Amino acid sequence: MGGVGLVHGQPVAAASYDLSVRGGTQSDRNQRKMAKLLYLAVEHRWPFVCFVDGGGARPDDPAPPPPIAVTPRGRFELYDGLAELNGWAPTVAIASGRSIDGHAGIAMLSDLVIATRTAEFGTQEGHFRGATEYAKSGDVDVLVDGEADAIAAARSYLALFVANDVPGAPAVGADTIADLIPENRRRPYDMRRVIEAFADADTVFELGAAWGRSMLTAVARLEGRTIGIFANQPKSPLAGAIDAAAADKASRFVELCDAYDYPLVSFVDNPGYMVGPQAEREGIARHHARPLAALHHRTVPLCSVQIRKAYGLGPYAMSGWGAARRVPELRLAWPSVESGGMSLEGAAYLVKRKEILAAATREEAMAIRNGYAERMRDAASGLRAGRSYQFDDIIMPADTRARISTMLRRVPRRRSPTKKHPIDPR
């Protein structure tokens, strides 16, 4: 079954397979309905929502007889219709039971997959994996407790696309955002709290929380305007370092926001890309380039905020190259920043290698390392970085929201009349 309704006053196409009819399997006739619905969605740029519980293709579905007239299909079939809609209008899949074979394919071709914790994806041969496992691999974007929560999540997500700019109020902790960062630079903190303090109150919609955990991605509002936020997560097991999964997560998110004309805001605090045997096995050499390319080709505004550390290629993955097709509209830093080609402690082992090796005790070696790191940290402090124009400005944390809001007011949202590009289908 399918039709067109209103979500927040704007048209949205929706479809669902009926589990009471042959287990919700796909037949020639119901696929014709889907084809027509997708044609309308593509033609009018309507978001498309599909409830994907069902048994896959119907094995004994008879071949249709030759038509007397042209069959009433749409211009696209199911899967190429989803691919055509990708990057043109949001597609959302909701799974609350079992999504088998072709139904799972619908989900994987959608921009956003929302699943209940009891949902499963699998095959007619009986091989299934739970939605929780799918979330860890990036195949499910949002996990919820029940179907009503899934519908509410879909409506919240679509509101960010279909609803015009609305009044927005600062979060309760907006003025005390600096208090979220420990004075001890070695102590981690939860970047989610920074994002929530920065964005409009109760508007943050996080994507992919269980996957690529050193990178956070969320759609939110800032003074009522929809924006995309991606940020390093110092509280993650990798302390915000970018591994292959985090690189993929960031690049796909940049593509999504660029396709739908959401300005981007990045919060930077990472020790660079992951290195070592495990990172190489995961393909970091190939995956590390993806956010760099996505940022190079973006067309939407980008404002970056460096909070603490940024080493190596890490800051480029979060804000693009210093000289490229596009550079950030606004590049800000807090006074607590430190930057370099590598960690300052790591640099000490290279620059002061002879002195460290010649040290009589471990304590003496550590003192040499830490002394060098502290001298370099002072040389690369936020104030000095601002004087050398490494950033557009060094600001107090509490001013972050106002500075970025002011810039974005000067760059209104421009909806592209044509499809810019597809979004990587995970």
Salt bridges, closest charged atoms under 4 A:
ASP28 OD2 - ARG32 NE 3.00
ASP28 OD1 - ARG73 NH2 2.59
GLU43 OE1 - ARG75 NH1 3.41
ASP60 OD1 - ARG22 NH2 2.65
GLU77 OE1 - ARG73 NH1 3.00
GLU120 OE1 - ARG98 NE 2.76
GLU133 OE2 - LYS136 NZ 3.54
ASP141 OD2 - ARG426 NH2 3.13
ASP145 OD1 - ARG117 NE 2.90
ASP200 OD1 - ARG401 NH2 2.79
GLU206 OE1 - ARG192 NE 2.80
GLU223 OE1 - ARG409 NH1 2.57
ASP248 OD1 - HIS287 ND1 2.76
ASP248 OD1 - ARG290 NH1 2.98
ASP258 OD1 - LYS420 NZ 3.74
ASP258 OD2 - HIS421 NE2 2.74
ASP261 OD2 - ARG415 NE 3.90
ASP261 OD1 - LYS420 NZ 2.74
ASP269 OD2 - ARG308 NE 3.28
ASP269 OD1 - LYS309 NZ 2.88
GLU329 OE1 - ARG298 NH1 3.58
GLU329 OE2 - ARG326 NH2 2.47
GLU338 OE2 - ARG185 NH2 2.99
GLU338 OE1 - ARG377 NE 2.83
GLU345 OE2 - ARG185 NH1 3.44
GLU345 OE2 - ARG186 NH2 3.46
GLU345 OE2 - ARG377 NH2 3.06
GLU355 OE2 - LYS352 NZ 3.88
GLU374 OE2 - ARG377 NH1 2.47
ASP378 OD2 - ARG384 NH2 3.74
ASP393 OD2 - ARG403 NH1 2.82
ASP424 OD2 - ARG290 NH2 1.97
